[in-house]
Amino acid sequence: MTDVKSQQKADRLKAALKENLKRRKAQARGRQAVKVSGNESGSLSVSAERDKPSD
């Protein structure tokens, strides 16, 4: 019984970590896009993008 619970917990943790990694990669891509466009057009800075509330 305990082994089943620990396996379920490990599976939930694995899924949560995977989602977290996907979210962080998407945020990094967004920051990179802002940084590139900011250098060209003077739009939001990277720190302004970082300080915006997330979804």
C-alpha positions as CSV (number, residue, x, y, z in Angstrom):
1,M,0.0,0.0,0.0
2,T,2.7,2.5,0.9
3,D,4.7,1.6,-2.2
4,V,1.6,2.5,-4.3
5,K,1.2,5.8,-2.6
6,S,4.9,6.7,-2.9
7,Q,4.8,5.8,-6.6
8,Q,1.7,8.0,-7.1
9,K,3.5,10.8,-5.3
10,A,6.6,10.4,-7.4
11,D,4.4,10.4,-10.6
12,R,2.7,13.6,-9.5
13,L,6.1,15.2,-8.7
14,K,7.4,14.1,-12.1
15,A,4.4,15.7,-13.9
16,A,4.7,18.9,-11.9
17,L,8.4,19.2,-12.6
18,K,7.8,18.6,-16.3
19,E,5.1,21.3,-16.4
20,N,7.3,23.7,-14.5
21,L,10.2,23.1,-17.0
22,K,7.8,23.8,-20.0
23,R,6.6,27.0,-18.4
24,R,10.1,28.2,-17.6
25,K,11.2,27.5,-21.2
26,A,8.3,29.4,-22.6
27,Q,9.1,32.3,-20.3
28,A,12.7,32.3,-21.4
29,R,11.7,32.3,-25.0
30,G,9.3,35.2,-24.3
31,R,12.1,37.1,-22.6
32,Q,14.4,36.5,-25.5
33,A,11.9,37.7,-28.0
34,V,11.3,40.9,-25.9
35,K,15.1,41.4,-25.6
36,V,15.6,41.1,-29.4
37,S,12.6,43.3,-30.3
38,G,13.6,45.8,-27.5
39,N,17.0,46.2,-29.1
40,E,15.4,47.0,-32.5
41,S,12.4,49.1,-31.6
42,G,13.0,50.3,-28.0
43,S,9.9,48.4,-26.6
44,L,9.7,46.9,-23.1
45,S,13.0,46.2,-21.4
46,V,13.8,42.7,-20.1
47,S,13.3,43.8,-16.5
48,A,9.9,45.3,-17.3
49,E,8.8,42.0,-18.9
50,R,10.1,40.1,-15.9
51,D,8.1,42.3,-13.5
52,K,4.8,41.8,-15.3
53,P,2.4,39.4,-13.5
54,S,2.3,35.9,-15.1
55,D,-0.8,34.1,-16.2
